[in-house]
Amino acid sequence: MKFAEHLSAHVTPEWSSQYIRYDDIKELLAQAVAKAQPFIDNNDNVLCEQFFLRVDEYFFQYCEKEATKINKFFAEKLAEAINRWEAVQNEVNQLEPTRHQGLHSLKIPTTNTVAVDEQNDDTKSTKTNHHSVHPEKNTALAPLTWVLPEHFVERTREKQTKHIQYRKRKDLKLAFSEFYLMLVLLQNYQTLNFTGFRKILKKHDKLFQTTRGEEWRKLNIDIAPFHTSKEVEKLIIDVETKYTEKLESGNRSRAMKRLRVPPIEEKQSPTVTFRVGFFIGIICLLIPIIIALGTSLNVNQSTKPLPWRQALFLYRSTFLIVLHIVLIGINVYGWSSSGVNHVLIFEIDPRNHLTYQQLLEIGTFLFVLWFLSFVGFILSSYFDFFPFIQPFGFVTMILLFLFNPTHTLYYDARFWLLKTLGRIICAPFYRVGFADFWLADQLTSLGLIFYDIQYFFCFYIYSVSWWPIYSVSPQIGFFCYGWSQVLLQSFLMIIPAWFRFAQCLRRYRDTKQKFPHLVNAGKYASDFFVVATNAARRATAVHYIHRASNPFLYLWIISALIASTYKLIWDFKMDWGVLDKNAGKNKFLRDRIIYPSKIYYYAAMIEDIVFRYIWTINIFLHFHTISAEYSDLIGFIFGLVEIFRRFIWNYFRLENEHLNNCGQFRAVRNITIVPLANVVDYKILEDIIDKDKSIKNRHQSKHHDLIEKTINQEINNNETIIVHPQRTSSINSNPITEELNRKFPILSSSKPIDESSERIVFL
């Protein structure tokens, strides 16, 4: 495997700009050799050597700049690591003394207790003595000692102390784990950069047939701090030792299992791959079956129509949920293949999280069950035998899967999801992380599900007796018709927007920043007005003969237009970070993009505009009574459109967040490398890299801005090569110079490394 691919596959994405620009330097050498080819063909060794000497002047200048950049970044990260290690050590050193002090306080004998039959003076004396033994009058347990037995207070205090110690030890283990990962990243940074310099200088000497590269490496790279420093190695050993002794009671195997760093490539399980393919195959068989049954079975055995409308209401929400899971699996694949570090962004456990194949496995499996349930519904409706058990059973199955308490069926992932959902529901009372508001944003795109909750409960409580479909219960619930139904549906639809609104207020409380948090809260508050005006329109529709005379219709249209425009602007400027004035060559986008083509961004912007305003179709349908019978189906189509819009939105929202992390070089939770041995034989490492065929490049090819100007040569009467970056012709031209200029036209330059130099500008 070539080192360029190895480097691209093993870099820490958030630090990518701080690694050696191996591809660019390699291209520089390739262009230099191509320029010198006429001299080589003519066996003009003098001109060829002079040319290579002039190239070397720039080449080593560029290498020196790269080495300086790497040394500076390494020094900053090493200083950060040392400071963090001191803080972690202080926490560990405080843990044991605190624990002993807590246990010691529990063993202090107490001779006085509170007795209910003692007189007032004796009781006061007892309380005084009690406070002298246990100074808890300033704690939450102090009032308990006045009315409860001493042994109960002692037991409560002991449980509280144990809980605090447990939480602190758990947090310390997590801190150790993240810090250890940071050290391994830094160790890998050292090795990759030194190997990069060694390989490129070796290639330089081979192409130029010289030893100047090796000599320069010995004088500059072999003694560079980023290579010679052993501090990271020492810190890794110290962390392993401290963690083993203090937090794992000397059990090194258990400690290293906790601290282990998974390999850069997430190994996909062949079993999971097989199951995904198997489920997809079953889906491909079930879809034609459903189409055939749906077109052929229009009535049941009693010649009554099948309940397609009820089926739409009972099945469309679960279809959207399962589809969303599949699309998120595709999102994860896109992020991973493009180098967007979603593991760090969501702050999930890098050692134990779902891969895109596992998400697709869950989604396709649920789709198989959904299609089987729908086939069962059609057949049971045809035979008029308990048809509505099918959708109810599928919903029950999803809930059992999600709330399954056993450590099976991706327990850790399900627990993470439930915990995040809990924080979303209690948004004002918990600090909000990226995963919290990202998942809440997903819920806002699933508004149709909240709308259908009212129909689901009303249907199964009042509208069906669990027998043949036309045996209907005469009872009608209060919230199942009229204005109360509209009120409940509106309340349920506001819930996702309320979650995000509350999160924005909480973030404002934590940061005291009116922008962007209060402005973002206003975006979700606009949804309140849209839902409220739409509810008013629906509730008052019966009072107007002509629909156009309903004033709430126009209020709804105005509020919906304002909300859609508000959200669209926020998508572009804040969530995606596009429309940047300083975007440079990425017009209307931003200065940095990750995905390989700008067309993706422009297409996504057009798609977002169209889908943000697609609801306006409802305005035209509102005045055509013929379309009213299809309103439920149209609502389902709008739900599908919104799911797809959110699917596209996820790509660019995560990319924007990833670039923000890159700007801050925040890679604490990034797990993309394997810990290297303490003693590294770089010659053996190079051989392994050259032979290794198992590692694949996880980045797309990138545009490099280093080689934007090629060489323009001039050969004077003394046969001295002069290279000018901005000139298109030579002073004294000859056939060789003309041939060079013909083969290598001048390219535009935007970032010269040394604008004052008129030697060789490969920038």
Helices and strands as residue ranges (DSSP letters): H 3-10, G 13-18, H 22-41, H 45-106, H 120-133, H 144-147, H 150-208, H 212-216, I 217-221, H 225-228, H 231-247, H 252-259, H 270-296, H 308-338, H 342-346, H 356-382, H 389-402, H 411-425, G 427-429, H 434-444, H 447-458, I 459-463, G 478-480, H 482-511, I 514-518, H 519-540, G 541-543, G 547-549, H 551-570, I 571-575, H 598-612, G 614-616, H 617-622, G 625-630, H 631-664, H 682-691, E 713-715, E 721-723, H 735-743
